[in-house]
Amino acid sequence: MEPEYRSEDALRGIDGYDRLWIIWEFSEAIRENVSLTVRPPRLGGNMRMGVFATRSPFRPNPVGLTCVQLERVEWDTPLGPQLVIRGADMMSGTPVYDIKPYLAYADSFPDARSGFAGDLCDKKLSVEIPAELSGKIPEDKLQGLTEALALDPRPGYQNDPERTYGITYAGYNIQFRVSGDHLTVTGINPAGGDR
């Protein structure tokens, strides 16, 4: 927090919420010339959509919105109260403009249409992690890894069943292949000490 907001008064009552909205800046994606159309990777990178119909970081106004889980508030630290959050999709040092509580009765619309993004996200892959590999990752990380892989982290324009793809998850390099709607993990190795 900036010094003027490092106050218990500013955060009074926030520990009564499970989730928060974070409004932040795409500080590493600022461009002088912004296109009004973008090529969403999930559509294969070949189809253009309006920038306001996507979550592209390259926007006329580089503002991001993320819903995070509030783990706890650390009230007594040398820098004043600190929020410990989980699930942020932003880089360390990202400028944060505002924090607002997530209100389940107002912020959740389960019947809302999600355009082309919803059609893509509804499809999930079945995930197979062979027993000899699943033991290489901490047990408390296994479910999260399985859920992330089920969302198909490949680039949307690639669909080669012979190709090995990779992601970094929880400090591990994960290699996998996808055939049809089935993903098989082929390797799990520490990511060079990065955690």
MOCORHU-V901609 format. One line per field, one symbol per residue. phi: phi as a letter, one per 20 degrees, with the letter a starting at -180 (. if undefined). A space follows every 10 residues. Layout:
phi->???
This chain:
phi->.fgfdecfff dgnffedecc eddbdffece cfddeeccdf gfenmddecf geecdgfecg cfddccecee fadefdcgen gceddcnfdb efnffdebcc fedgfdedcf effclfffff ffeceedddg gfeffedggf dffffgffff emffgfedbd feeedbcdbl nceddbcccm dcdcfdacbg elnfc
